[in-house]
Amino acid sequence: MRIVGRVARHLSVEQSGARATDGGAWYPEGGTVSRVRVLLADDHRIVAEGLKSLLVPEFDLVGVVEDGRAMVEAAKALKPDVIVADITMPHLNGIEALEEVKKFDPIVRVIFLTMHRDVSYARHAFEAGAAGFVLKHSAPEELVLAVRAAAHGRTFITPSLAGEVLQALRQGPPEGLDQVATLTLRQREILRLLADGLTAKQIGLELHISARTVEDHKYRMVESLGLKGSTELIHFAIRHGIVGP
């Protein structure tokens, strides 16, 4: 894996069938200059509008979608070079959507733009084939750099997380956290929202799933982790760094 950031900004790998310039243009086979085609997937419309203003001056923004399932369908129809996606989205989360997209387009480059500082999210993303991981608060400075890197066939990690992420990728899941590794990304999302004090109904509205589905996830987590209810579940999440205290 080649990382772009403070650690190794100049490492590069050319993507098959095209040669990238130093900006947002490509020289595809045949020599005609074309701008990098970007698909944006984020379920927060205000955030998406801000991201559009960052991307449009340099790249060809071919579409904007609001959930993981729509991201998969748009990727199939629009054939972008790079997808910029949130991790937490309705229907399919970003990583699940990436796995689906890779089945029919294995060379598309996907950058995750997320509020989650949890290194395990980044590890799951890169294990699924992501090309970048950018924190949302860093987007104004880093998103364009990340898309350029992805278009060049390189990988970008927000510099403030790069050391931790690289260590996590080298070491794999830490010893003693096998129970944490059994939690799905959806269960982690639910756990974070539980820790924020949301009810099952509120979590369902936030994640676009039913309250019954939320309760089912809670039950499965409690059973699989050998806990006794929501309070112990939240304490477990805090002890293992899934949520903050």
N, C-alpha and C positions, 0 to 999 in steps of 0.2 A: 504494500500500500504506500502511495506517495502522498505526503501531506503538504498542503500549502498553509502558511501562517508564519509566525516568527521563527519556528523551528526549521522549516525547509521550504522557503517561499519559491525557490527556483527549480525544484524537481518537476519533471514533466514527462508525460507519455502521450504520443500522438494517437488520436482516435482513428481507427481503421476507416479508410475511404475519404478522409478530409484532412485539410491542413488549416489550423487556426492561426489568425493574426494576433497581434497584441491587444486588440480591442474586442468588440462584439461581433466581428465579421468572420465568415468562413470562406475558404477557397475549396469548394467541393470538387470532386473529380470532374474535369472539364474546364476548370479554371474560373468560373463565374463567381464573383463576390456575392455573398448573401449573408444577411444578419442571422444570428442565432435565434431559433424559434423557441419561445419559452411558454410553458403552460403554468398558470398559477392556481393553486388549490388551497383555499382558506375559508372557513365558515364564518369569519368575522368580517362583515362588509366594510366597516370603517378601516380595519387593518389592511384589507385587500386594496382599498383605494390608495392608501399610502404606499403600499408596495408597488402598485402600478406606476405611480409617479417616479419611483426609483428605476424601474425596469424599462419603461417605454422609450426614454431618450437613447438608449443604446441597443436594445434588443427588440425583436419582433414578437410582441405579446399576442399569441394566437388564441388564447382563451382564458377565462377565469371561471372556476367552479367552486362549489361550496361544500362538497362532501366527498368521501373516499370513493364511493361507487361512481359518482359523476367523473371523478378524476380518471378512473380506469377507462370509462367510455370515451372521454375526451382524448385521452392518450392514443386510443385505438383509432379514432377518427381524424385527429389533427396531426399526429406524428411529430410531436415536438422534439427538439434536440435535448432540452433541459426542462425538468419539471421542478418548480419550487412549491413545496407542500408543507402544511402544518402537520403535526403528528396527531393531535386530538381533533378528530373530525367525526361527524355523524356517519352512520351506516357501516363504513369501513374506516378504521383509523389510517393514518398515513402510511405506516409500515405495512399493514395488511394490503393496502392499495398498491404499494410498491411491489410487493410479492406477486400480485396479480398482473401488473403491467409487465414485469420482467418475463412472464410466461410467453408473451407475444412480441415483446420488444426488448431483447436482452441488452442492447447497447444504449438505451436511453439513460441519461444521467439525472438522478433525483437528489435535490438538495432539501433537507428538512430545516425549516425555519420555525423555531419553537420557543416557548417560554420555559420549557423544562430544563433545569440545570442538572438533573439526575443523570449521572454518567451512564447508568444502565440503559437509559433511552438511546443514547448515542451508540452504545455497544450493539444493541438490538438493531439499530438503523444500519450500521455498517455491515453487520453480519447478514442483513437482508439485501445488501448491495447498494447502499446509499453512496453518493459522491460528495456529500457535504452535510455539515451540521452547524447551523448558525442560530445564535440566540436572538430573539426578536428585538431586544433592546439594542443590539449591535447592528441591526439591519442597515441603518443609514450609512454606516462606514464599511460594512462587510458584505452585504448581499451582492452587489455588482461584482466585487472581487471573487466571490464564491461562484457566481454564474460563469465568469470568464474562466476560472480554473476548471470548472466542470466541462466547459466547451473545449478546453485544451486537453481533456482526458486526465486531469489531475483531481486530487481530493482536497477539500477545504474544511478545516475545523476552526470554530471560533477560538482565537489564540488563548483566551482566558481559561478554556477547557482542554486545550490540546494535550497538555502533559498528562492530565488525569485520564483522558480518553485513550491515548496511546498505551498507557500502562494497563488500563482495563482490557484493551484488545490483546495485548501480549499475554496477560496473565489468565484471561478467561474469568468466569465467575469466581469471586473470592470463596475460600474455604469457609464452611460454616453457614453459607447463605443459600444452601440447596433449596430450602423452603421458599425463599424469595424468588428463586429462579422458576418455581412452579407457577407463579402468578402470571397471568396473561397481561398484555398491555391494557386491555379493557378493565381488568380487575384493578390494576394500578391507578387508572383514571378514577374509578369509583372510590377507591381508598383515599385518594387525595381529596376528593369532594366530600367524603364522609368526615375527614379530618377538618375540613373547612366549616363543618356544622350543617351541611345540607341534608335534607330529608331524602328518602328514596324517590319521592315524587319530583322534588327539585332536581335531583341528579338525573332522573329520566328525562326531564325537559332539557337540561343542559346537554346531554349526550344523544338526545333524540331516540331514546329507547323507552320501554314501558317501565313503570315502577316495579312491576312484577319481575321483570328481567333483572333490575338492580337488586332486588331482594334475593333472587336466585344466585346471583354472583356473590352476595354477602354470605349466604348460607354455604356455598361451595368453598369460599375462602376460610370461613370459620371451621368447617369440617376438615379440610385438607391440612390446615395449620394446627389443629388440635386446640382451638381456643374456645371461649365460652360466650362470645357475643361481640357486639360492636365496639364496646369500650376496650376490650382486650385486643381487638383487631387494630384499632387506632394506635394503641400502645406498641403493638408489634411493628407497625409501620414506622413509628418514630424511632424505635430502637435500631431498626435496620436501615435507617436513612432514606426510606421511601418518601416520607413527608418530614417537614421540619417540626421541631417541638413547639 
